Every structure is written in C-alpha cells, then in structure tokens.
C-alpha cells in the first residue's frame, strides 16, 4: 500500500469507533495500535493502514514540551484528542495515566472522552500524579487494589456508550512487585469490569510478559507495549495469545530525530539548500491538512508568477554521445541515476513547482520513454536534426508560461523554483562556478555583468552563448546549463523567432544557443539567473557517474564548497 494514499474505510464498516476498538480487543487475530500525538500524526497513522490509534501520554506531553508526569492537564489532553479525532476516523485509545485523580475524576474523564468521540481509555494502577514507567519505575508506589478497582467501576458506571472500553494497566512488573502480584491485580481489575488488561514490562526480553500471558490463560483480552523488548518476533505474541500490540511512541521519536537533524543542518550551514530536497514539501503538508480548496485559494490570493510556470518542454531526442554501451535499448533520458531515470528526476522537479503540463520531445528509442505524467511527441528526423527541430515539434506547448529544458539535467529544486518565479519575459540559468563539475558542458555564456554573490536585485542580461570560450574576445561569465523560461510576451517572441529560423537552409543544424543568440540580436532582454553549482549535466560517462553521486547527495568539500552552498 502506498503510504501517501488515503486509506478509505469500506462502505460496509458502519460501526462506531468504540465498537471497532472493542472488536479489535476481543478479536482472535493479533491487532495493532499506532501511537499518535496530534491531528497530523493521527492522519499519518491512518494513511499507513493502521486500524486504531494509541493516544500516547508520553508523546502528547512531549509535543507540548512538558514532562510525562501529569504536567499537561487532562483538559489539555482531551482538547488535543479532539483534533486527532477530527483528523482521522480511527478509534483512539487514550493513555489516560492514572485517570487524573480519584474515581470522580475518572467518571468525568470518561464522559468527556465519549463527547469527543474517543473509543476508550487505559488507566494504570499507580498514584496521581504519575511518572513515566521507564523513569525509576521500581521506586514508584502502586495504587491500592481496592481503590483502583473503584476507579474502574466508576468509569464503567458512568459511560453511556456500551462499547466504550476501559483498559486496566498493571504496573506490578515495572515496580518490581513480582509475577504473583501482577496476576492478582489483573484478576481483580477484570472482575471490577475492565474490558482488557495491559501488562507492562521494562525488560529487554519478553520473558515475564510471556510468563504472565501463560498464567493469565486467556481470561480476558491482553494488551502489551513492546517498547523495550522490541526485537521479539511478532509471531511470538500471536502464539502467546496476546490480543493487541501497541507501538507506543515511535512517531514522536521519529519526528524528534528528523527535526534535530534538519534544524542542526540549517543552523550550521545557514542555508536551506541542503535540507529542502529531503523533507516533506509544503504541498504535502497542505495535503495532510485536507486542504482540498488550496488550488482555489491560490487562484484567489496568489499571482500567476507566484504559482509558477504552467508548462515544460523537455528536449530528449538524442541517444547521447559516448554513452553507447548504456543506450543501446533506451535514450539518454532513461538512463538510471541514483535509482530512477534522468527524465523522472526532471518530471518530479517540475511537478514539485506545480509545472504539471510536461511535453517531452523524443527521438532515438522514443518507445522506451516512460510516459507517466508527460505528453510525448516525436522528432522523427532526430538523426538528421538538432535541438531547434525538436523544439519545433512541441511549439504548441508554448500556449502557457513554459520552461524549456535539456533532458539530461539533475539540479537542486531552488534552481527551477527561482526560474519559474522570474518576472522576465525570457530568463535563463547560468552557472558562474569557475571550475564546476560540469566542465563537459560547452554552452559558455557572456552576460552584462559578472556574478556578484553579495549583491541582489541587480538585473543581469545574457549577451551571447557559444561553444568556444574565446568566441567573445573575453572570458565567459559562466555556462548556460540548459534551462530557459518564457512567460507572457516572451512566449510569442520565442515562437516567432523559431518560425523565422525554420526558413533558413541550415535550420536542421541549429541548437538552442542559436535561438538565444538570435533573440539577443533582435534586441530582446534575456534575464540571467546565476547559480553556483548545484546541478549536473550528463554528456559523457564521467558525467553519468557524477550525476549519480550528486543525486544521492554525495558531496565533498572539493566538489561543493561550503561557502558556495551558503551563498546559493
């Protein structure tokens, strides 16, 4: 199952959340509850395929930034649960600590949980306020058995939903009181009306849990939390007659480690370049928030420029020189780079910037091009023609603001983002690195000004593109990387110039630099977006290797100096 696809509840499932949780507790099959601590994590648990949620006390208190010893009030916890219930249609079993007080607090808690659509509550036989079981658990006092049984009875008597479940958590093994005490307490709680028993252990092996299960002998549903004995094969729990396994705190722990790593990287590098491509996109957050009306809101509140270009044309007709051993049965754009084809890197990059109308011009082995998410047109004369002939095959795509791209590029996402957000009619990307990893790229660019990394807001314009670095009588300012954006009036200007060039006898030999130079000769202003590395072109075998390293994020100080990253 794709974790990004919503899990839909079958139409046949019409039972309440509380009834579904009760069915899980009493099922003959081993069931699983996944920890969640807010609405977002509840939705993620649902999308992963889980049937129910554990409202973890540790995780909820941690996301509030307080300790797991009742520093968050029960009203704050219940308010948080309401967001979780709204975000997911799954049953939620709350980790209710000790019930937040005596029998009267438990009665009120149960009523409030039912009002919020919560399916059940687990209460533990310790004294209020509690402390997390893994913090000096042996030193924590247990509640009197009769007093705790009174809490269970009070909770059951106050519930109005017959399926609402109260799970009694036995802490005797955590506190070091022994197996006999654990069994005695569990039986007392069962007789008091508990719908299930949760037996807890702090050992790294499941021995005492399995012993308890054997002695318990199926007297009622048995729930476990294998946080400490996590290496135990799950089938061991099935054979032991366990009813339900709770994965108790793993979403919050995963989130914390990821947030620490990303935050530390941003602090140390003072840039977002190194993290943006390995974290969830903003659009993914919108999706998880169920922001279905976001596209409509974009139309109301964002300009067309802010939304990005609408179309892309990818020139991908060539086989690739020097790559014959790898392109016998496929074009260059289908070469695998870090596990996926070159073309897919481009398509994913475009879609990340809401450029969804993508036309790919194929030629050599065009039938091998993966057409998922693209429109494929063919340059049937690819063997006799150059880049402008391929562009002419897709000129119809210029109806919208359009990015024109070579098909052999891999780049950091900010490069395309900044390009499509340019307000210029025509704009290009030029790499100002003096000795980049893209030395095989021969489209040298001369501009109206050199790249001044500390000056922003000064417009720079393209003056010429040529394959000879000495062609303009002065050192080039960089390399054109193969990306151009046309918008507004720029679309018509480019299409008109392309049509004029088609009348020339040498049209079949013309490349993209020829088109750019022709536009410049007519007085068109082509704005330059400077970058300093952060891309790879695939022109030969060495480029192919480097592109794989780049895509996997393999950098050394020699390849990508920290200073260059920080300035991007």
Residue, then its C-alpha position, 0 to 999 in steps of 0.5 A: x500500500x502506498x503510504x501517501x494514499x488515503x486509506x478509505x474505510x469500506x462502505x460496509x464498516x458502519x460501526x462506531x469507533x468504540x465498537x471497532x476498538x472493542x472488536x479489535x480487543x476481543x478479536x482472535x487475530x493479533x491487532x495493532x495500535x499506532x501511537x499518535x500525538x496530534x491531528x497530523x500524526x493521527x492522519x499519518x497513522x491512518x494513511x499507513x493502514x493502521x486500524x486504531x490509534x494509541x493516544x500516547x501520554x508520553x508523546x502528547x506531553x512531549x509535543x507540548x514540551x512538558x514532562x510525562x508526569x501529569x504536567x499537561x492537564x487532562x483538559x489539555x489532553x482531551x482538547x488535543x484528542x479532539x483534533x486527532x479525532x477530527x483528523x482521522x476516523x480511527x478509534x483512539x485509545x487514550x493513555x489516560x495515566x492514572x485517570x487524573x485523580x480519584x474515581x470522580x475524576x475518572x467518571x468525568x474523564x470518561x464522559x468527556x472522552x465519549x463527547x469527543x468521540x474517543x473509543x476508550x481509555x487505559x488507566x494504570x494502577x499507580x498514584x496521581x500524579x504519575x511518572x513515566x514507567x521507564x523513569x525509576x519505575x521500581x521506586x514508584x508506589x502502586x495504587x491500592x487494589x481496592x481503590x483502583x478497582x473503584x476507579x474502574x467501576x466508576x468509569x464503567x458506571x458512568x459511560x453511556x456508550x456500551x462499547x466504550x472500553x476501559x483498559x486496566x494497566x498493571x504496573x506490578x512488573x515495572x515496580x518490581x512487585x513480582x509475577x504473583x502480584x501482577x496476576x492478582x491485580x489483573x484478576x481483580x481489575x477484570x472482575x471490577x469490569x475492565x474490558x482488557x488488561x495491559x501488562x507492562x514490562x521494562x525488560x529487554x526480553x519478553x520473558x515475564x510478559x510471556x510468563x504472565x500471558x501463560x498464567x493469565x490463560x486467556x481470561x480476558x483480552x491482553x494488551x502489551x507495549x513492546x517498547x523495550x523488548x522490541x526485537x521479539x518476533x511478532x509471531x511470538x505474541x500471536x502464539x502467546x495469545x496476546x490480543x493487541x500490540x501497541x507501538x507506543x511512541x515511535x512517531x514522536x521519536x521519529x519526528x524528534x530525530x528528523x527535526x534535530x537533524x534538519x534544524x542542526x543542518x540549517x543552523x550550521x550551514x545557514x542555508x536551506x539548500x541542503x535540507x529542502x530536497x529531503x523533507x516533506x514539501x509544503x504541498x504535502x503538508x497542505x495535503x495532510x491538512x485536507x486542504x482540498x480548496x488550496x488550488x482555489x485559494x491560490x487562484x484567489x490570493x496568489x499571482x500567476x508568477x507566484x504559482x509558477x510556470x504552467x508548462x515544460x518542454x523537455x528536449x530528449x531526442x538524442x541517444x547521447x554521445x559516448x554513452x553507447x554501451x548504456x543506450x543501446x535499448x533506451x535514450x539518454x533520458x532513461x538512463x538510471x541515476x541514483x535509482x530512477x531515470x534522468x527524465x523522472x528526476x526532471x518530471x518530479x522537479x517540475x511537478x514539485x513547482x506545480x509545472x504539471x503540463x510536461x511535453x517531452x520531445x523524443x527521438x532515438x528509442x522514443x518507445x522506451x520513454x516512460x510516459x507517466x505524467x508527460x505528453x510525448x511527441x516525436x522528432x522523427x528526423x532526430x538523426x538528421x536534426x538538432x535541438x531547434x527541430x525538436x523544439x519545433x515539434x512541441x511549439x504548441x506547448x508554448x500556449x502557457x508560461x513554459x520552461x524549456x529544458x535539456x533532458x539530461x539535467x539533475x539540479x537542486x529544486x531552488x534552481x527551477x523554483x527561482x526560474x519559474x518565479x522570474x518576472x522576465x519575459x525570457x530568463x535563463x540559468x547560468x552557472x558562474x562556478x569557475x571550475x564546476x563539475x560540469x566542465x563537459x558542458x560547452x554552452x559558455x555564456x557572456x552576460x552584462x555583468x559578472x556574478x556578484x554573490x553579495x549583491x541582489x536585485x541587480x538585473x543581469x542580461x545574457x549577451x551571447x552563448x557559444x561553444x568556444x570560450x574565446x568566441x567573445x574576445x573575453x572570458x565567459x561569465x559562466x555556462x548556460x546549463x540548459x534551462x530557459x523560461x518564457x512567460x507572457x510576451x516572451x512566449x510569442x517572441x520565442x515562437x516567432x523567432x523559431x518560425x523565422x529560423x525554420x526558413x533558413x537552409x541550415x535550420x536542421x543544424x541549429x541548437x538552442x544557443x542559436x535561438x538565444x543568440x538570435x533573440x539577443x540580436x533582435x534586441x530582446x532582454x534575456x534575464x540571467x539567473x546565476x547559480x553556483x553549482x548545484x546541478x549536473x549535466x550528463x554528456x559523457x560517462x564521467x558525467x553519468x557517474x557524477x550525476x549519480x553521486x550528486x543525486x544521492x547527495x554525495x558531496x565533498x568539500x572539493x566538489x561543493x564548497x561550503x561557502x558556495x552552498x551558503x551563498x546559493 
